[in-house]
């Protein structure tokens, strides 16, 4: 399948449109992860380039499905930064078995 239309993320953010991205885990982890990371980079660049202030920008909702698969250290910084650009982040963390958090010991 070839994409016949260019997706303009800047216009989507400006017009307050809804963005749904399915990165199709059934096609393989490598392909799905690569596509989601590519989309995330493109989306992040569009978000930080939005004109206006946090009070004048239209709100946008960014939903990430299967978040534990895509979890990386830079994501926390993006969540904090996106608030300034009026972008709300929602993530699906189920199933929790995919989380590979280091074990801590109480002192």
FILO-683200 format. One record per residue (C-alpha): z, x, y. Coordinates in steps of 0.2 Angstrom, whole numbers, padded with zeros to 4 digits, always signed. Example, Ala and Ser with C-alpha at 12.3 -4.5 7.8 and 13.67 -1.06 7.14 Angstrom:
BEGIN
+0039+0062-0022
+0036+0068-0005
This chain:
BEGIN
+0000+0000+0000
-0005+0007+0017
+0004+0002+0033
-0009-0007+0044
+0003-0010+0059
+0013+0003+0068
+0031-0001+0070
+0037+0002+0088
+0056+0004+0086
+0058+0006+0105
+0050-0011+0108
+0060-0019+0094
+0076-0013+0103
+0070-0018+0120
+0065-0036+0114
+0081-0038+0104
+0071-0041+0088
+0079-0040+0071
+0075-0025+0060
+0076-0026+0041
+0072-0010+0030
+0071-0011+0012
+0071+0007+0005
+0068+0001-0013
+0080+0010-0025
+0070+0004-0040
+0056+0016-0035
+0068+0031-0037
+0083+0039-0029
+0073+0053-0021
+0059+0042-0013
+0072+0029-0007
+0084+0042+0000
+0069+0051+0009
+0062+0035+0016
+0079+0029+0023
+0083+0046+0030
+0066+0046+0039
+0069+0029+0046
+0086+0034+0051
+0080+0049+0061
+0067+0038+0069
+0079+0024+0073
+0092+0036+0080
+0079+0044+0092
+0074+0027+0098
+0092+0022+0101
+0097+0037+0111
+0081+0035+0122
+0086+0017+0127
+0086+0015+0146
+0101+0006+0154
+0119+0007+0151
+0130+0000+0137
+0133-0015+0148
+0114-0019+0152
+0106-0015+0135
+0103-0029+0123
+0114-0028+0108
+0106-0023+0091
+0113-0024+0074
+0109-0010+0061
+0113-0014+0043
+0113-0001+0030
+0112-0007+0012
+0119+0005-0002
+0127+0016+0011
+0137+0027-0001
+0120+0034-0007
+0115+0039+0011
+0133+0045+0016
+0133+0062+0025
+0144+0070+0038
+0133+0066+0053
+0135+0047+0050
+0152+0046+0058
+0145+0054+0074
+0131+0041+0075
+0143+0027+0073
+0153+0033+0088
+0138+0037+0098
+0129+0020+0094
+0143+0010+0103
+0137+0018+0120
+0120+0011+0116
+0126-0006+0111
+0121-0004+0093
+0133-0011+0080
+0133-0003+0063
+0136-0013+0047
+0136-0005+0030
+0137-0011+0012
+0149+0000+0002
+0148-0009-0014
+0150-0004-0028
+0164+0008-0024
+0162+0018-0039
+0148+0028-0030
+0160+0035-0017
+0164+0053-0022
+0179+0056-0011
+0190+0071-0014
+0207+0067-0021
+0222+0070-0010
+0239+0073-0015
+0254+0066-0006
+0266+0079+0000
